[in-house]
Amino acid sequence: MDGKINMEEKLPVRKRNRLEFFDYSSCGAYFITTCTFNKKCMFWASNQPNFVGEDIILPPESVKLSAIGKVVDKSILSISAHYPNIEVWDYVIMPNHVHMILVIPEACGRIISSPTNKGSVLSAVGQMKRQVSKTIGKPIWQKSFHDHIIRSREDYEQIAKYIYENPIRWQYDCFYVEDF
């Protein structure tokens, strides 16, 4: 061998984040999860009560957001203003990640005059992340995000329940870290 390193052999192959050939501007419901860089907790107030073990399910509104968490909340709520064809049905802001259900209703359909993904869920999430970073003056998000295309009412109900209960199950969450 001539001493050159074959980079293709050394670098791990990254899994595709998106469903190949799927049109993310088409009608449907999408479950989105996006995390902070290195899972740094910054969205909940530091004096947050410990919800785990509570006898009742507390609504997500009982979570106290930090200043950055409030910026994220405002940015999520403005998605429909920037993307009129996309509705925010459910969401929760966790200490280091956000879950959302974004919906493109059948009545909206695809924007035929735009060959870009301007009306897509991918663009809306990217814009929301950029808006938060610009407002607070620094980048805070990990690259990309996870999406799941919701395919049935049962799928939606299960995800909506997960979103609703997520704050009380924080210590059991796969994104849980103790630097909070």
C-alpha positions in Angstrom: 0.0 0.0 0.0 1.3 3.5 -0.7 0.5 5.0 2.8 -2.7 6.7 1.8 -5.7 6.1 4.0 -8.9 5.1 2.3 -11.4 7.4 4.0 -14.3 5.3 2.9 -13.0 2.4 4.9 -12.4 4.6 8.0 -15.6 6.7 8.2 -18.8 5.2 9.4 -21.7 5.2 6.9 -24.4 7.6 8.1 -28.0 6.3 8.1 -30.3 8.3 5.9 -32.4 10.7 7.9 -35.3 11.0 5.5 -37.5 8.5 3.7 -36.0 8.3 0.2 -38.2 9.7 -2.6 -40.9 10.9 -0.1 -42.4 14.4 -0.7 -42.3 16.1 2.7 -44.6 18.8 1.3 -47.4 16.3 0.7 -50.5 16.1 2.9 -50.1 14.2 6.1 -49.0 14.3 9.7 -45.3 14.3 10.7 -43.8 13.5 14.2 -40.6 15.6 14.6 -37.9 15.4 17.2 -35.0 17.8 17.3 -32.3 18.0 20.0 -29.8 20.5 21.3 -26.2 20.0 20.5 -24.6 17.4 22.8 -28.1 17.1 24.5 -27.4 20.2 26.6 -30.3 21.0 28.8 -31.4 24.6 28.2 -35.2 24.8 27.6 -36.6 24.3 31.2 -36.1 26.7 34.1 -33.5 25.4 36.5 -36.0 25.4 39.4 -38.3 22.8 37.7 -40.2 20.6 40.0 -39.5 16.9 39.8 -42.5 15.4 38.0 -41.5 11.8 38.1 -43.5 9.8 40.5 -46.4 12.2 40.6 -49.8 10.6 41.1 -51.5 12.6 38.3 -50.4 13.4 34.8 -49.5 17.0 34.7 -50.2 18.9 31.5 -47.2 20.2 29.5 -48.3 23.8 30.4 -47.1 23.1 33.9 -43.5 23.0 32.7 -41.6 26.2 33.5 -39.6 27.3 30.5 -36.2 29.1 30.6 -35.7 32.2 28.6 -34.4 30.1 25.7 -37.3 27.7 26.1 -39.7 30.6 25.7 -37.9 31.6 22.4 -38.4 28.0 21.2 -42.0 28.1 22.2 -42.6 31.4 20.3 -40.8 30.0 17.3 -42.9 26.8 17.2 -46.1 28.9 17.5 -45.0 31.0 14.5 -44.5 28.1 12.2 -48.0 28.4 10.7 -47.4 32.2 10.2 -44.4 31.5 8.0 -45.8 28.3 6.5 -49.6 28.7 6.1 -50.0 25.2 4.7 -48.5 23.7 7.9 -50.4 23.3 11.2 -48.8 22.6 14.6 -51.1 20.1 16.3 -49.2 19.0 19.3 -45.8 19.8 20.8 -43.7 19.6 23.9 -40.5 21.4 24.8 -38.3 19.1 26.9 -35.0 20.3 28.6 -32.9 19.3 25.6 -35.2 18.4 22.8 -38.6 19.2 21.2 -41.3 16.9 19.9 -43.9 18.2 17.5 -46.7 16.9 15.3 -46.8 19.0 12.2 -49.7 18.5 9.7 -50.2 19.5 6.1 -54.0 19.2 5.7 -55.5 17.7 2.6 -57.2 21.0 1.7 -53.8 22.7 1.3 -52.2 20.3 -1.1 -48.8 20.9 -2.6 -47.8 24.4 -3.7 -47.6 23.9 -7.4 -46.0 27.2 -8.2 -43.0 26.5 -6.1 -40.5 23.9 -7.3 -38.6 24.2 -4.0 -39.4 22.6 -0.6 -40.6 26.0 0.8 -43.9 24.5 1.9 -42.3 21.3 3.3 -42.1 20.1 6.8 -38.3 20.0 6.4 -38.1 23.7 5.6 -40.4 24.6 8.4 -38.3 22.7 11.0 -35.1 24.2 9.6 -36.6 27.7 9.7 -37.7 27.2 13.3 -34.2 26.1 14.4 -32.6 29.0 12.5 -35.0 31.5 14.1 -34.2 30.3 17.6 -30.5 30.4 17.0 -30.6 33.8 15.5 -32.8 35.2 18.3 -30.5 33.9 21.1 -27.4 34.8 19.2 -25.7 31.3 19.0 -26.4 27.9 17.4 -27.8 25.4 19.8 -29.2 22.5 17.7 -27.7 19.2 16.6 -27.5 18.7 12.9 -30.7 17.5 11.3 -33.7 16.0 13.2 -35.7 12.8 13.4 -39.0 12.5 11.6 -41.7 9.8 11.5 -44.6 9.9 9.0 -47.8 9.3 10.9 -49.8 6.7 9.0 -52.9 6.1 11.0 -55.2 7.5 13.8 -53.8 4.9 16.2 -50.3 6.0 15.4 -51.3 9.6 15.9 -53.0 8.9 19.3 -50.0 7.0 20.6 -47.6 9.8 19.6 -49.9 12.5 21.0 -50.1 10.6 24.3 -46.3 10.3 24.3 -45.9 14.0 23.8 -48.4 14.9 26.5 -46.8 12.5 29.1 -43.2 13.2 28.2 -42.5 15.9 30.9 -43.5 13.5 33.7 -41.4 10.8 32.3 -38.3 12.9 31.8 -36.0 10.8 33.9 -36.8 7.8 31.8 -36.4 9.6 28.5 -33.7 8.4 26.1 -32.5 12.0 25.9 -32.3 12.3 29.7 -29.0 13.8 31.1 -28.3 14.9 34.6 -26.7 18.3 33.9 -29.9 20.1 34.6 
